[in-house]
Amino acid sequence: MTRSRKPRRGAAMVEFACTFPILLLFTFAGIEFSRVNMIRNTAINAAYEGARMGIVPGATSSECEQAAEQLLKLIDVKGATAVATPKKIEPKTESITVTVTVPITSENAFIAPKYFFGKSVTSTVTLPREVTF
């Protein structure tokens, strides 16, 4: 007994039409999650580099902020802010804190963000300063 192939005509097209949007969803979600993860890791590194700049004697808070922002520019992040605390670093200052905030916007994404749009990535690093005698 042989079966006719006529009843299955178009089944592949229907299966493709049902599964292709799901494949696209996973693909674009993967791209967006990857970009946000890259921004998160770069924000952590930028905050760390900014704090490292501030722990040496003679450093200023603006140098800390510039060091953090420079690292963020490597991956073309726009709208990011770096804030060093305290604003005036004196010889008796015990520690320096750098906070980096990166907004997740269409400027900072490879594709239009859907899952993280309107949110931001924030990273804070505090390091003790070197002791001067």
N, C-alpha and C positions, 0 to 999 in steps of 0.2 A: 504494500500500500504506500503510495507516494503522496506527499502533501503538496499542494499548490502554493507558490510563493505569493500569490495575489493578496491574501488577507494581511500580509505583513508589509505591504507596500506603504512607504512613508513612515514607518515606525522609527527608523534611524533619524529622520528629520525631526520628529516629535521629541525623541529622547535628547537630541542635540539642543533643541529649543528649550527644553526644561532644565538641562544641566549647564548650559553655557553661561547664563546669568550668575549662577552660583560660582562658577569658575572665575568669572570676572570680579565678583565680590571678594573672593579670597585673594585674588591677585592684587587688587587695588588696596585692600586692607593690609596686606603684607608690605606693600610699598610704603603706606602711610606709617605703620608701626615701625618700620625700619628707619624712616627719616626721623621720627620722634625719638627713637632710641639713640640715633646718632647725635641729635641735638642735646639730649639728656647727658650723654657721655662727654660731649664737648663742653657743656655748661659746668659739669663737675671739674673737668680739667682746667677750664678757664678760671674758676673760683680758686682752685689750688694754686695755679700759676700766679694769680693776682696776690694771694696771701703770701706766697713765697717771695714775691718782690718786696712785700712790706716788712718782712722779718729782719732784713739786713739793716744795720745802722745807717741813718741818713736818708732812708726812703720816705717818700711822701704818699699820701693817699691817692693823689691823682696818678702817680706812676703805677700804683696797684690796679686802679681802674683801667688805665690804658693797656696794661699787660693782659688783663682779662678780655677786654674788648678786641684786642689784636688777635687773640686766639680764636675768638668767635668769628672774626672776619675770614678765617681760613676756609670755613665751610659756607660762607656767604649768608650768615645770619643777619637779619635786619630787625631793627626795633629792640634789640637787647639792651639791658641796662646792667651795669656793674657798680656796686656801691661798696666802698671801703669804710669800715668803722674801726677806730675813731677817725674823724675828719682830719684832725691834726695829730700826726704821729710824733711824739716827743721821746727823748731818750728813756724816760721812766715808764713808757707804755709797755704793758706786759704782754699783750697779745693783739693780733690784727685779725679782723673778720672781714671776709669779702663775700658778698651775696650777688649772684648772677641770676637774672630773670630773663627768660626768652619767651616771648609770646608765640603761640602756634597760630599762624595766620597763613593765608595763601602765598605770601611772600617767602615764608620759611618752609614751604612744602614743595615736593616734586609735582604733586597733583593737588587739586582742591581738597583741603582737609575736611573730613566728614565726622570722624570719631573724636578728634581732639580740638576741633575748631573752637576758638574763644578761650581755651585753656592756656596755661603757661607752665613752663618748666623752671623751677627755682632750685638753685644749689647754693649752699652756704658752707664755707670752710673757715675754721678758726685755727690759727697757728700761734704758738708762743714766740715772742721775739727773742733775738739773740741778746745776751747780756753784754753790756759794755762796761768796762772798768775805767 
